[in-house]
Amino acid sequence: MACDACFSEVFKRKIGRCKTCMWQLTVLSLVGWPCWFYFFYDTPKSVNSIALLFFCCAFSGLLAVHLVVLSWRKLTGRE
C-alpha cells in the first residue's frame, strides 16, 4: 500500500517520509479506536476485542514511530 516513490526503499529510509502511509495509519487509528470502545469496551477478554485492540495498537504505534522520525528528521535537517 506504499506510494510508488517509497515502494522500493528500505524500511529505514521510508519511515517518516511516506505521507500516504501516515495518512492511512491516521485514518485506521481514527476508525479503529472508536470502534473498539463502542463495540468491545465491555468485553475486553473476547477474541474479537483482543484482535481489534492489537490492530489499533499496531496502527497507532507505527503512526507514532512515523511522526517521531519525521520530527527528528525535520529538527536535524536530514530530509
N, C-alpha and C positions, 0 to 999 in steps of 0.2 A: 504494500500500500504506500510505498515511498514515491516521492516525485522522481522524475527522470534524471535530474541533476544529482540526486543523492543516492540513487539506486545502486550504483557500483562502488560506492565509497565504503571504507572500513567503518565499523561502529564508532570508533573514537572520533573520526572526522565528521561523522554525520550527527552525533548527539549535540543538540543545542543549535543546529543550523537549519534543520528541515522544518520549515514553517507548516507544511502540510501535516506532518506527524504531530506537531504541537497542537494544531487546531483539532485534529482528530481525537487526541487524548483529552483535550479540554471538553469537547462535546461528549465523549464517552463518560468522563467523570461527572459532568453536569447531569447526565441522564441516569447513570448508574447509582449514584448515592441516594437521590430521592426515591428511586425505585426500591432500593434495599430498605430504606427507612419506612416506606409506605407498606410494602408487602411482607417484610421479614423481620422487622424490629422486635416483634413479639416472640418470634421463634428463632432465636439465633443459633440453635443447635441442629436445625434441619439441614439436610444436604443442599437444598436449593439456596438457603440462606448463606451457608458457608461458601458455596461456589460463587455466588454473586459478590459476596464480601471479598473473596480472594481477587476476583477480577477488578473490582473497584479499587482495591489497594494497589494492584499492579498498575492500573491506568494512572492513578494519582501519583504513585511513586515514580513512574517513568516520566510523567509530566514534570514533577519536581526536579528530577535529575536534568532534564532538558533545560529548565529555567535556571537552575544553578549554574550549569555550564555556559549557557548563553550570557548570564550576568558576569561570570568570571571572564569570558572572552571579551565582552564589551569593556570591562574595567581595565583589563591588561592590554587591550588593543590588538588582540590576536584574532581578528576576524578573518 
